[in-house]
């Protein structure tokens, strides 16, 4: 069994989809694991944490709790999942968490592979690209919590750890899995702890997946999870590989739907603009109403006035200049705390109003919503966009959740997702 630790909730669903595509039975648990959890048979177990932007010491603590739990339940390999844009502050949290996991697992060397070509994130000669531009020239340079102003990943990682970092460049990757393994072993023999590995295609990730298949610790974005999933699935029997074809109907169907958007990424702002053309929308203005309770109350009152079936949008996302102004007025951390708290309260109020299909844009917002709704996990269903699956909670009144990373999806994703119907959905 492979166990994955994701540093945010949307990342967890992304990596879970990568494993599921490969035919692995995959379970997702939101928040810290519970010893009382009764789990069905599985090949991959993903724990979704909220450690990307919290204090590094706290991120390390909860990550170590997760890895201990996974190892006790038979995880032979641990996958530390972070964003394909290597989102982190100067002090971490990727480096500190990776250090703690590597020490706990006594990992000789760990691969670092942020590439996700499916999402147009590729690394060449150590430099991470978003589409055709360097990470440092992309909209990620304006991220409110983790602005990425350096595209050279070995250098970014080296600033967060005292362990030695090496690069395995694309020439070695193109030579195949045996050459990659040779480079890893040679680096390990020299005391290198982390190998940042280039990848510009899915085939590169498959070769890396085979090369690191027996390593106790690997790290990266969902692209690498896909490569490892394919390598792992190749070891399974033919009958097991056919499991993915067994599906059941969407248990939610045609129900009241809402979009909650908190991401300020360029793609989410574009998706909000598209949705506003045909759906009512409400902006959470934390400067005008600087309390979570006040924002939630106003938003829910507005929701109550909307026509049935309108599938409205409630959002706090702002373009860069407006965001800077709001953060200057309130402070970055206070602003984020108010808005995340409001989104959680709004989600609770919506479910009380029998809204049972909720689309959430943004990793931090997704974490706030899932936590507020006390969602412990769910069944991974069909993807509404690449890396963005429907998640169906269990219980007497299941909820359909779509947790979308800020940069994922086509411009019409939000509008299209709230029109999802039973005939369009399936779960494994």
Secondary structure, DSSP 8 states (H G I E B T S, - for coil): -EEEEESSHHHHHHHHHHHHHTT--EEEEESS--TT----S-SEEEEE---SSS-HHHHHHHHHHHHHHHHHTT-SEEEEE--TT---BTTBSHHHHHHHHHHHHT-S-EEEE--BGGGTEEEETTEEEETTEEGGGSGGGG-SSS-----BHHHHHHTT-SS-EEEE-HHHHHT-HHHHHHHHHHHHHTT--EEEE-B-SHHHHHHHHHHTTT-SEEEE-HHHHHHHHHHHHTTS-HHHHTGGG--EE-SS-S--EEEEE----HHHHHHHHHHTTTS-EEE--TTTS-SHHHHHHHHHHHHHTS-TT---EEE----HHHHHHHHHHH-HHHHHHHHHHHHHHHHHHHHHTT--EEEEESHHHHHHHHHHTT--EEEEEEEEETTEEEEE--STT--EEEEE-TT-S-TTHHHHHTT--GGG-EE-
